[in-house]
Structures are given as structure tokens and as C-alpha cells.
Amino acid sequence: MNILESLKDKLLVADGAFGTCYVGMYGEQGTVAPELANMRHPERVLEIHKEYVKAGAGLIRTNTFAANTASLDADTDYVISNVRAAVKLAKQAAEEDVEAADCVRTSDAVVTEADESGTYRKKVSVAGDIGPIPADAGLTLNERVSQYKLLGEAMQDMGVDIIWFETFPEFNVLEPVVKHLKARKNTPVMVSFCVNQFGYSNCGFSARALLSQVAGNQDVDCVGFNCGVGPYHMLQLLKKLDIDCGKPVSVMPNAGYPKFTQSRLVFNDNKEGFIDKIQDIAALGADIIGGCCGTNPEYIHQIMERVKTGDIAKAAKVHVEKVQADSAVKDNFLKGRLERGGAATKNADGHKHKLIAVGLAPPVRQNKS
């Protein structure tokens, strides 16, 4: 049974964050990219993967989110070698001899297969993880597309179960990539976007527009949202979207919002609140659930505990009608000013007053001591 077949009647619980989990365990934030550990410290990578499998994850992502020439400051040959090492480690963890417990064998969230002896064992799938190449990398669009193709090809050749493009702010750069990969080999492809609490990506695309664009693309098998926001804002966002788009949907929120503590980016422990919201997200019809930044194997374990009790289970997608433009709130300050004569208007004494819009980026507060 491949991953797409299992998603027809199973809720798949994926893993949580790798990067922040690695930093929490080995304390190398800001000095060493976790992806470099695939070749420098493979035992660390394998340990984290195994912890997620032990926690109950049925899908783990390779430690390759930032495995590109810009983020690793390396040439293409090194990056591809790094990707191959990462896939090998993830597959090794996924193939660990994990017997499915009786309490979850027939669960709607656990994929199992029976071996020759009739013993049910949990099937763990491996996703080849590809994150966006940094915007300031100095690469042209064609260079980015070419590199994404090479990364995907390496993962296909290593036998991943699905290629997962995650935390992307747009789909345009990926459209020729997924077309190329699906023509080369029919490995399932998922594209997951990162939006803020207002529902917009860094490129200015709305979550609704991104979802619609990918839903209509025949080369993408699954679509989703990850990172960017905590579980509460992710839930509020999903309530306004129609995720009944004809494709499986993944939802992987952050644990919450980080704080800078002694020059380190730290997420507060928010397991209980996170799991509550994940339960609500599953009830909306999400097909794949898990965590992004700030989550760890304990978060996944707690999700699986609710799977065992039936509190988190496969659910039919909730259909949300699109809000028409003419039904939007009419009491809009900016719209009212513009309708009364544009950005520059006159008040009672005849003086002109211009409407000025200011966008503020909050400063990053760091501990200087």
C-alpha cells in the first residue's frame, strides 16, 4: 500500500520538527546547520528519527530542509551526497522492527502491514523534505528550478515514498519542478505553504489562492500548510478555507511562537494546547497531521495517545463556502475614505488631509548581556 492509497481511509500522523529538536538536543544553534549532521554526525540524525518512530509517527521527513548549495555553502556534489545520506538514515529508522500494538492496529491513524507470520507491523513512510532556497542566495529563477529538480531526482532514486516541498511562499517556482519529477518517475509529490496569522505568504499570496492553484495542478498529489503560525492561528485559518479540494491535505503548525532567550530562539512548552488544536484540525478533515518548529517526539506521542482513545481520528472534510466580495464587511475605514474621494480628502474647514499607510516590522529583541 503506497502513501496515497493509505490516505484514502487513514489519518496519517507525521513527525515533528527536526531542526529545533536537533538544536534542543545538541545545542548548535546558529553555528552548524542540522543538515550537515547527515554526514558529520549520522548517529544523531538516526536517533531523532527513531524517537519519532517510537513516538508513533507513520511518516518521517528526511533531514534535508536546508540541503541546498546556498544554505550549506557547498557545491552540488556535496549537497547531493548529503541528501543521499539523509534518505538512507530516514529509511533505516523507518525500517526498524516496530510491531503494531493491539490498541492501534485497527486505528484510523495507523497504517499496518502483516508479515509472513501474520504479525502486524507499523508501516512508516519516508518523505524527502525540500525547503525553499534562501531568497538572498543570489540564484536566478532557472538556477533555483534546476537545483530543486536535482534534489528531487536524488530523492526519487533513493526510493522515498513522497517528495515534500515545505514552507514555500509561492507555487510558481515549483510548477516546472513537479512537472519534471512526475514525468521522470511517479513518486507522489506534496507542496506545503507557509503563511502568517493573516493568511498571507511572504510573497503576498493568500492561503486560499495557493490552495486553489495547487488543487488544480495534476502533478501535485497533496497540499498543505506548515510553519509560520502556531496551532490556534492555523486552526482559525483552516476554518475559513475550503480544504475539500480533491486532494489530501497536511497541516503542521509550529508549537507556538518563539522568544529570544539569551540570544537563543526558544519555543515554550505548549504540548497540551497544541494537541487540543490538532484534535480540532483533524476534525476539519486534515489527512496528515504533525508538527513544525518547536515540536518534538513528545508532541507526537501525545497525539498518538489521543489516537488510541479515538479523540483524534479520520474525519470527513468540512466544506466551507467561499465568502463573496459583496458580503464583506462594509464598515471599512480605508474603503470608505477612498470612496469619498480618494486618498486625499477635505474636512469641514476645507483643509486637505491625506491618508497615509505605514507598515511596521517589529524589531528583533535580543539579550545583549
Contacts in CASP RR format, 6 or more apart in sequence:
PFRMAT RR
TARGET T0000
AUTHOR 0000-0000-0000
METHOD contacts of the structure
MODEL  1
MNILESLKDKLLVADGAFGTCYVGMYGEQGTVAPELANMRHPERVLEIHK
EYVKAGAGLIRTNTFAANTASLDADTDYVISNVRAAVKLAKQAAEEDVEA
ADCVRTSDAVVTEADESGTYRKKVSVAGDIGPIPADAGLTLNERVSQYKL
LGEAMQDMGVDIIWFETFPEFNVLEPVVKHLKARKNTPVMVSFCVNQFGY
SNCGFSARALLSQVAGNQDVDCVGFNCGVGPYHMLQLLKKLDIDCGKPVS
VMPNAGYPKFTQSRLVFNDNKEGFIDKIQDIAALGADIIGGCCGTNPEYI
HQIMERVKTGDIAKAAKVHVEKVQADSAVKDNFLKGRLERGGAATKNADG
HKHKLIAVGLAPPVRQNKS
1 111 0 8 1.000
1 113 0 8 1.000
1 123 0 8 1.000
2 161 0 8 1.000
2 188 0 8 1.000
3 12 0 8 1.000
3 59 0 8 1.000
3 125 0 8 1.000
3 161 0 8 1.000
3 162 0 8 1.000
3 188 0 8 1.000
4 188 0 8 1.000
4 221 0 8 1.000
4 222 0 8 1.000
4 248 0 8 1.000
6 12 0 8 1.000
6 111 0 8 1.000
6 123 0 8 1.000
7 222 0 8 1.000
7 248 0 8 1.000
7 287 0 8 1.000
7 288 0 8 1.000
9 108 0 8 1.000
9 314 0 8 1.000
10 108 0 8 1.000
10 109 0 8 1.000
10 110 0 8 1.000
10 111 0 8 1.000
10 314 0 8 1.000
11 108 0 8 1.000
11 109 0 8 1.000
11 282 0 8 1.000
11 286 0 8 1.000
11 287 0 8 1.000
11 288 0 8 1.000
11 289 0 8 1.000
11 307 0 8 1.000
11 312 0 8 1.000
11 313 0 8 1.000
11 314 0 8 1.000
11 315 0 8 1.000
12 58 0 8 1.000
12 59 0 8 1.000
12 109 0 8 1.000
12 111 0 8 1.000
12 125 0 8 1.000
12 287 0 8 1.000
12 288 0 8 1.000
12 289 0 8 1.000
13 56 0 8 1.000
13 57 0 8 1.000
13 58 0 8 1.000
13 59 0 8 1.000
13 109 0 8 1.000
13 110 0 8 1.000
13 288 0 8 1.000
13 289 0 8 1.000
13 290 0 8 1.000
13 300 0 8 1.000
13 303 0 8 1.000
13 304 0 8 1.000
13 307 0 8 1.000
14 57 0 8 1.000
14 58 0 8 1.000
14 59 0 8 1.000
14 60 0 8 1.000
14 61 0 8 1.000
14 127 0 8 1.000
14 250 0 8 1.000
14 252 0 8 1.000
14 288 0 8 1.000
14 289 0 8 1.000
14 290 0 8 1.000
14 291 0 8 1.000
15 49 0 8 1.000
15 52 0 8 1.000
15 57 0 8 1.000
15 58 0 8 1.000
15 59 0 8 1.000
15 60 0 8 1.000
15 61 0 8 1.000
15 290 0 8 1.000
15 291 0 8 1.000
15 297 0 8 1.000
15 300 0 8 1.000
16 52 0 8 1.000
16 57 0 8 1.000
16 252 0 8 1.000
16 290 0 8 1.000
16 291 0 8 1.000
16 292 0 8 1.000
16 295 0 8 1.000
16 296 0 8 1.000
16 297 0 8 1.000
16 299 0 8 1.000
16 300 0 8 1.000
17 255 0 8 1.000
17 291 0 8 1.000
17 292 0 8 1.000
17 293 0 8 1.000
17 294 0 8 1.000
17 295 0 8 1.000
17 296 0 8 1.000
18 34 0 8 1.000
18 48 0 8 1.000
18 61 0 8 1.000
18 63 0 8 1.000
18 65 0 8 1.000
19 34 0 8 1.000
19 63 0 8 1.000
19 65 0 8 1.000
19 293 0 8 1.000
20 265 0 8 1.000
20 267 0 8 1.000
20 293 0 8 1.000
20 294 0 8 1.000
20 295 0 8 1.000
20 296 0 8 1.000
21 48 0 8 1.000
21 294 0 8 1.000
21 295 0 8 1.000
21 296 0 8 1.000
21 297 0 8 1.000
22 28 0 8 1.000
22 34 0 8 1.000
22 37 0 8 1.000
22 44 0 8 1.000
22 45 0 8 1.000
22 48 0 8 1.000
22 63 0 8 1.000
23 29 0 8 1.000
23 34 0 8 1.000
25 44 0 8 1.000
25 48 0 8 1.000
26 37 0 8 1.000
26 41 0 8 1.000
26 44 0 8 1.000
28 34 0 8 1.000
29 264 0 8 1.000
29 265 0 8 1.000
33 66 0 8 1.000
33 71 0 8 1.000
33 72 0 8 1.000
34 63 0 8 1.000
34 66 0 8 1.000
35 63 0 8 1.000
35 64 0 8 1.000
35 65 0 8 1.000
35 66 0 8 1.000
35 67 0 8 1.000
35 71 0 8 1.000
35 72 0 8 1.000
35 82 0 8 1.000
35 86 0 8 1.000
36 72 0 8 1.000
36 82 0 8 1.000
37 44 0 8 1.000
37 45 0 8 1.000
37 63 0 8 1.000
38 45 0 8 1.000
38 63 0 8 1.000
38 64 0 8 1.000
38 67 0 8 1.000
38 82 0 8 1.000
38 83 0 8 1.000
38 85 0 8 1.000
38 86 0 8 1.000
38 89 0 8 1.000
39 81 0 8 1.000
39 82 0 8 1.000
39 85 0 8 1.000
42 85 0 8 1.000
42 89 0 8 1.000
45 63 0 8 1.000
45 86 0 8 1.000
45 89 0 8 1.000
46 89 0 8 1.000
46 92 0 8 1.000
46 93 0 8 1.000
48 63 0 8 1.000
48 297 0 8 1.000
49 60 0 8 1.000
49 63 0 8 1.000
49 89 0 8 1.000
49 90 0 8 1.000
49 92 0 8 1.000
49 93 0 8 1.000
49 94 0 8 1.000
50 93 0 8 1.000
50 96 0 8 1.000
51 297 0 8 1.000
52 60 0 8 1.000
52 93 0 8 1.000
52 297 0 8 1.000
52 300 0 8 1.000
53 60 0 8 1.000
53 93 0 8 1.000
53 94 0 8 1.000
53 96 0 8 1.000
53 98 0 8 1.000
53 124 0 8 1.000
54 98 0 8 1.000
54 297 0 8 1.000
55 297 0 8 1.000
55 298 0 8 1.000
55 300 0 8 1.000
55 301 0 8 1.000
55 304 0 8 1.000
56 110 0 8 1.000
56 122 0 8 1.000
56 300 0 8 1.000
56 301 0 8 1.000
56 304 0 8 1.000
57 124 0 8 1.000
57 290 0 8 1.000
57 300 0 8 1.000
58 110 0 8 1.000
58 111 0 8 1.000
58 122 0 8 1.000
58 123 0 8 1.000
58 124 0 8 1.000
58 125 0 8 1.000
59 124 0 8 1.000
59 125 0 8 1.000
59 126 0 8 1.000
59 127 0 8 1.000
59 161 0 8 1.000
59 162 0 8 1.000
59 288 0 8 1.000
60 90 0 8 1.000
60 93 0 8 1.000
60 94 0 8 1.000
60 124 0 8 1.000
60 125 0 8 1.000
60 126 0 8 1.000
60 127 0 8 1.000
61 90 0 8 1.000
61 126 0 8 1.000
61 127 0 8 1.000
61 128 0 8 1.000
61 129 0 8 1.000
61 164 0 8 1.000
61 166 0 8 1.000
62 83 0 8 1.000
62 86 0 8 1.000
62 87 0 8 1.000
62 89 0 8 1.000
62 90 0 8 1.000
62 126 0 8 1.000
62 127 0 8 1.000
62 128 0 8 1.000
62 129 0 8 1.000
62 155 0 8 1.000
62 160 0 8 1.000
63 86 0 8 1.000
63 89 0 8 1.000
63 90 0 8 1.000
63 129 0 8 1.000
64 82 0 8 1.000
64 83 0 8 1.000
64 86 0 8 1.000
64 87 0 8 1.000
64 128 0 8 1.000
64 129 0 8 1.000
64 130 0 8 1.000
64 151 0 8 1.000
64 155 0 8 1.000
65 129 0 8 1.000
65 130 0 8 1.000
65 131 0 8 1.000
65 166 0 8 1.000
65 167 0 8 1.000
66 72 0 8 1.000
66 131 0 8 1.000
67 79 0 8 1.000
67 82 0 8 1.000
67 83 0 8 1.000
67 86 0 8 1.000
67 130 0 8 1.000
67 151 0 8 1.000
68 79 0 8 1.000
68 131 0 8 1.000
68 133 0 8 1.000
68 137 0 8 1.000
68 147 0 8 1.000
68 151 0 8 1.000
69 75 0 8 1.000
69 76 0 8 1.000
69 79 0 8 1.000
69 137 0 8 1.000
69 147 0 8 1.000
70 133 0 8 1.000
70 134 0 8 1.000
70 137 0 8 1.000
70 138 0 8 1.000
70 139 0 8 1.000
71 133 0 8 1.000
71 134 0 8 1.000
72 78 0 8 1.000
72 79 0 8 1.000
72 82 0 8 1.000
74 82 0 8 1.000
76 147 0 8 1.000
76 150 0 8 1.000
79 151 0 8 1.000
80 150 0 8 1.000
80 151 0 8 1.000
80 154 0 8 1.000
83 151 0 8 1.000
83 154 0 8 1.000
83 155 0 8 1.000
83 158 0 8 1.000
84 154 0 8 1.000
84 158 0 8 1.000
87 126 0 8 1.000
87 128 0 8 1.000
87 154 0 8 1.000
87 155 0 8 1.000
87 158 0 8 1.000
87 159 0 8 1.000
87 160 0 8 1.000
88 158 0 8 1.000
90 126 0 8 1.000
90 128 0 8 1.000
91 126 0 8 1.000
91 158 0 8 1.000
91 159 0 8 1.000
93 124 0 8 1.000
94 124 0 8 1.000
94 125 0 8 1.000
94 126 0 8 1.000
95 124 0 8 1.000
96 124 0 8 1.000
97 121 0 8 1.000
98 121 0 8 1.000
98 122 0 8 1.000
98 124 0 8 1.000
99 119 0 8 1.000
99 120 0 8 1.000
99 121 0 8 1.000
99 122 0 8 1.000
100 110 0 8 1.000
100 112 0 8 1.000
100 120 0 8 1.000
100 121 0 8 1.000
100 122 0 8 1.000
103 308 0 8 1.000
104 110 0 8 1.000
104 304 0 8 1.000
104 307 0 8 1.000
104 308 0 8 1.000
105 112 0 8 1.000
105 120 0 8 1.000
107 307 0 8 1.000
107 308 0 8 1.000
107 310 0 8 1.000
107 313 0 8 1.000
108 307 0 8 1.000
108 313 0 8 1.000
108 314 0 8 1.000
109 304 0 8 1.000
109 307 0 8 1.000
109 312 0 8 1.000
109 313 0 8 1.000
109 314 0 8 1.000
110 122 0 8 1.000
110 307 0 8 1.000
111 122 0 8 1.000
111 123 0 8 1.000
111 125 0 8 1.000
112 120 0 8 1.000
112 121 0 8 1.000
112 122 0 8 1.000
112 123 0 8 1.000
113 120 0 8 1.000
113 121 0 8 1.000
113 123 0 8 1.000
114 120 0 8 1.000
114 121 0 8 1.000
115 121 0 8 1.000
125 161 0 8 1.000
125 162 0 8 1.000
126 159 0 8 1.000
126 160 0 8 1.000
126 161 0 8 1.000
127 160 0 8 1.000
127 161 0 8 1.000
127 162 0 8 1.000
127 163 0 8 1.000
127 164 0 8 1.000
127 190 0 8 1.000
128 152 0 8 1.000
128 155 0 8 1.000
128 160 0 8 1.000
128 162 0 8 1.000
128 163 0 8 1.000
128 164 0 8 1.000
129 164 0 8 1.000
129 166 0 8 1.000
130 148 0 8 1.000
130 151 0 8 1.000
130 152 0 8 1.000
130 155 0 8 1.000
130 163 0 8 1.000
130 164 0 8 1.000
130 165 0 8 1.000
130 166 0 8 1.000
131 165 0 8 1.000
131 166 0 8 1.000
131 167 0 8 1.000
131 168 0 8 1.000
132 167 0 8 1.000
132 168 0 8 1.000
132 169 0 8 1.000
133 139 0 8 1.000
133 144 0 8 1.000
133 147 0 8 1.000
133 148 0 8 1.000
139 147 0 8 1.000
141 173 0 8 1.000
144 173 0 8 1.000
145 173 0 8 1.000
145 176 0 8 1.000
145 177 0 8 1.000
148 165 0 8 1.000
148 173 0 8 1.000
148 174 0 8 1.000
148 177 0 8 1.000
149 177 0 8 1.000
149 180 0 8 1.000
149 181 0 8 1.000
152 163 0 8 1.000
152 177 0 8 1.000
152 181 0 8 1.000
153 181 0 8 1.000
153 184 0 8 1.000
155 163 0 8 1.000
155 187 0 8 1.000
156 163 0 8 1.000
156 181 0 8 1.000
156 184 0 8 1.000
156 185 0 8 1.000
156 187 0 8 1.000
159 187 0 8 1.000
160 187 0 8 1.000
161 187 0 8 1.000
161 188 0 8 1.000
162 187 0 8 1.000
162 188 0 8 1.000
162 189 0 8 1.000
162 190 0 8 1.000
162 221 0 8 1.000
162 222 0 8 1.000
163 181 0 8 1.000
163 187 0 8 1.000
163 188 0 8 1.000
163 189 0 8 1.000
163 190 0 8 1.000
164 190 0 8 1.000
164 192 0 8 1.000
165 174 0 8 1.000
165 177 0 8 1.000
165 178 0 8 1.000
165 189 0 8 1.000
165 190 0 8 1.000
165 191 0 8 1.000
165 192 0 8 1.000
166 190 0 8 1.000
166 191 0 8 1.000
166 192 0 8 1.000
166 194 0 8 1.000
166 226 0 8 1.000
166 227 0 8 1.000
166 252 0 8 1.000
167 192 0 8 1.000
167 193 0 8 1.000
167 194 0 8 1.000
167 226 0 8 1.000
167 227 0 8 1.000
167 228 0 8 1.000
167 292 0 8 1.000
168 174 0 8 1.000
168 191 0 8 1.000
168 192 0 8 1.000
168 193 0 8 1.000
168 194 0 8 1.000
168 201 0 8 1.000
169 193 0 8 1.000
169 194 0 8 1.000
169 201 0 8 1.000
169 202 0 8 1.000
169 203 0 8 1.000
169 204 0 8 1.000
169 205 0 8 1.000
170 201 0 8 1.000
170 203 0 8 1.000
170 205 0 8 1.000
170 210 0 8 1.000
171 191 0 8 1.000
171 193 0 8 1.000
171 210 0 8 1.000
171 213 0 8 1.000
171 214 0 8 1.000
171 217 0 8 1.000
174 191 0 8 1.000
175 217 0 8 1.000
178 189 0 8 1.000
178 191 0 8 1.000
178 217 0 8 1.000
178 219 0 8 1.000
178 220 0 8 1.000
179 219 0 8 1.000
181 187 0 8 1.000
181 189 0 8 1.000
181 219 0 8 1.000
182 189 0 8 1.000
182 219 0 8 1.000
188 221 0 8 1.000
188 222 0 8 1.000
189 219 0 8 1.000
189 220 0 8 1.000
189 221 0 8 1.000
189 222 0 8 1.000
190 220 0 8 1.000
190 221 0 8 1.000
190 222 0 8 1.000
190 223 0 8 1.000
190 224 0 8 1.000
190 248 0 8 1.000
190 250 0 8 1.000
191 214 0 8 1.000
191 220 0 8 1.000
191 222 0 8 1.000
191 223 0 8 1.000
191 224 0 8 1.000
192 223 0 8 1.000
192 224 0 8 1.000
192 225 0 8 1.000
192 226 0 8 1.000
192 250 0 8 1.000
192 252 0 8 1.000
193 201 0 8 1.000
193 205 0 8 1.000
193 207 0 8 1.000
193 210 0 8 1.000
193 211 0 8 1.000
193 223 0 8 1.000
193 224 0 8 1.000
193 225 0 8 1.000
193 226 0 8 1.000
194 201 0 8 1.000
194 202 0 8 1.000
194 225 0 8 1.000
194 226 0 8 1.000
194 227 0 8 1.000
194 228 0 8 1.000
195 201 0 8 1.000
195 206 0 8 1.000
195 207 0 8 1.000
195 210 0 8 1.000
195 225 0 8 1.000
195 228 0 8 1.000
195 229 0 8 1.000
195 237 0 8 1.000
196 228 0 8 1.000
196 229 0 8 1.000
197 229 0 8 1.000
197 233 0 8 1.000
197 236 0 8 1.000
197 237 0 8 1.000
199 206 0 8 1.000
199 207 0 8 1.000
199 237 0 8 1.000
200 206 0 8 1.000
200 207 0 8 1.000
201 207 0 8 1.000
201 210 0 8 1.000
207 225 0 8 1.000
207 237 0 8 1.000
207 241 0 8 1.000
208 240 0 8 1.000
208 241 0 8 1.000
208 322 0 8 1.000
211 223 0 8 1.000
211 224 0 8 1.000
211 241 0 8 1.000
211 242 0 8 1.000
211 243 0 8 1.000
211 245 0 8 1.000
212 245 0 8 1.000
214 220 0 8 1.000
214 223 0 8 1.000
214 247 0 8 1.000
215 223 0 8 1.000
215 245 0 8 1.000
215 246 0 8 1.000
215 247 0 8 1.000
220 247 0 8 1.000
221 247 0 8 1.000
221 248 0 8 1.000
222 247 0 8 1.000
222 248 0 8 1.000
222 249 0 8 1.000
222 250 0 8 1.000
222 287 0 8 1.000
222 288 0 8 1.000
223 245 0 8 1.000
223 247 0 8 1.000
223 248 0 8 1.000
223 249 0 8 1.000
223 250 0 8 1.000
224 249 0 8 1.000
224 250 0 8 1.000
224 251 0 8 1.000
224 252 0 8 1.000
224 288 0 8 1.000
225 234 0 8 1.000
225 237 0 8 1.000
225 238 0 8 1.000
225 250 0 8 1.000
225 251 0 8 1.000
225 252 0 8 1.000
225 253 0 8 1.000
226 250 0 8 1.000
226 251 0 8 1.000
226 252 0 8 1.000
226 253 0 8 1.000
226 291 0 8 1.000
226 292 0 8 1.000
227 252 0 8 1.000
227 253 0 8 1.000
227 254 0 8 1.000
227 292 0 8 1.000
227 293 0 8 1.000
228 253 0 8 1.000
228 254 0 8 1.000
228 292 0 8 1.000
228 293 0 8 1.000
229 237 0 8 1.000
229 253 0 8 1.000
229 254 0 8 1.000
229 256 0 8 1.000
230 253 0 8 1.000
230 254 0 8 1.000
230 255 0 8 1.000
230 256 0 8 1.000
230 257 0 8 1.000
230 274 0 8 1.000
231 253 0 8 1.000
231 254 0 8 1.000
231 255 0 8 1.000
231 256 0 8 1.000
231 270 0 8 1.000
231 273 0 8 1.000
231 274 0 8 1.000
231 276 0 8 1.000
231 277 0 8 1.000
231 278 0 8 1.000
231 281 0 8 1.000
232 277 0 8 1.000
233 253 0 8 1.000
234 251 0 8 1.000
234 253 0 8 1.000
234 277 0 8 1.000
234 281 0 8 1.000
235 277 0 8 1.000
235 280 0 8 1.000
235 281 0 8 1.000
235 284 0 8 1.000
238 251 0 8 1.000
238 281 0 8 1.000
238 284 0 8 1.000
238 286 0 8 1.000
239 284 0 8 1.000
239 320 0 8 1.000
240 320 0 8 1.000
240 323 0 8 1.000
241 320 0 8 1.000
242 319 0 8 1.000
242 320 0 8 1.000
242 321 0 8 1.000
242 322 0 8 1.000
243 249 0 8 1.000
243 284 0 8 1.000
243 285 0 8 1.000
243 286 0 8 1.000
243 317 0 8 1.000
243 318 0 8 1.000
243 320 0 8 1.000
244 317 0 8 1.000
244 318 0 8 1.000
244 319 0 8 1.000
244 320 0 8 1.000
248 287 0 8 1.000
248 288 0 8 1.000
249 285 0 8 1.000
249 286 0 8 1.000
249 287 0 8 1.000
249 288 0 8 1.000
249 317 0 8 1.000
250 286 0 8 1.000
250 287 0 8 1.000
250 288 0 8 1.000
250 289 0 8 1.000
251 278 0 8 1.000
251 281 0 8 1.000
251 286 0 8 1.000
251 288 0 8 1.000
251 289 0 8 1.000
251 290 0 8 1.000
252 288 0 8 1.000
252 289 0 8 1.000
252 290 0 8 1.000
252 291 0 8 1.000
252 292 0 8 1.000
253 274 0 8 1.000
253 277 0 8 1.000
253 278 0 8 1.000
253 281 0 8 1.000
253 291 0 8 1.000
253 292 0 8 1.000
254 267 0 8 1.000
254 291 0 8 1.000
254 292 0 8 1.000
254 293 0 8 1.000
254 294 0 8 1.000
254 295 0 8 1.000
255 267 0 8 1.000
255 268 0 8 1.000
255 269 0 8 1.000
255 270 0 8 1.000
255 271 0 8 1.000
255 274 0 8 1.000
255 291 0 8 1.000
255 292 0 8 1.000
255 293 0 8 1.000
255 294 0 8 1.000
255 295 0 8 1.000
255 299 0 8 1.000
256 267 0 8 1.000
256 268 0 8 1.000
256 270 0 8 1.000
256 274 0 8 1.000
256 294 0 8 1.000
257 267 0 8 1.000
258 265 0 8 1.000
258 266 0 8 1.000
258 267 0 8 1.000
258 293 0 8 1.000
258 294 0 8 1.000
259 265 0 8 1.000
259 266 0 8 1.000
259 267 0 8 1.000
259 268 0 8 1.000
260 266 0 8 1.000
260 364 0 8 1.000
260 365 0 8 1.000
260 366 0 8 1.000
260 367 0 8 1.000
261 367 0 8 1.000
262 367 0 8 1.000
263 366 0 8 1.000
263 367 0 8 1.000
267 293 0 8 1.000
267 294 0 8 1.000
271 298 0 8 1.000
271 299 0 8 1.000
271 302 0 8 1.000
272 302 0 8 1.000
274 295 0 8 1.000
274 299 0 8 1.000
275 299 0 8 1.000
275 302 0 8 1.000
275 303 0 8 1.000
275 306 0 8 1.000
278 289 0 8 1.000
278 290 0 8 1.000
278 303 0 8 1.000
278 312 0 8 1.000
279 306 0 8 1.000
279 311 0 8 1.000
279 312 0 8 1.000
281 289 0 8 1.000
282 289 0 8 1.000
282 312 0 8 1.000
282 313 0 8 1.000
282 314 0 8 1.000
282 315 0 8 1.000
283 315 0 8 1.000
283 318 0 8 1.000
284 315 0 8 1.000
284 317 0 8 1.000
284 318 0 8 1.000
285 314 0 8 1.000
285 315 0 8 1.000
285 316 0 8 1.000
285 317 0 8 1.000
285 318 0 8 1.000
287 314 0 8 1.000
289 303 0 8 1.000
289 312 0 8 1.000
290 299 0 8 1.000
290 300 0 8 1.000
290 303 0 8 1.000
291 299 0 8 1.000
291 300 0 8 1.000
303 312 0 8 1.000
306 312 0 8 1.000
307 313 0 8 1.000
334 355 0 8 1.000
334 357 0 8 1.000
337 343 0 8 1.000
337 345 0 8 1.000
337 355 0 8 1.000
338 355 0 8 1.000
342 355 0 8 1.000
343 354 0 8 1.000
343 355 0 8 1.000
344 352 0 8 1.000
344 353 0 8 1.000
344 354 0 8 1.000
344 355 0 8 1.000
345 352 0 8 1.000
345 353 0 8 1.000
345 355 0 8 1.000
346 352 0 8 1.000
346 353 0 8 1.000
347 353 0 8 1.000
END
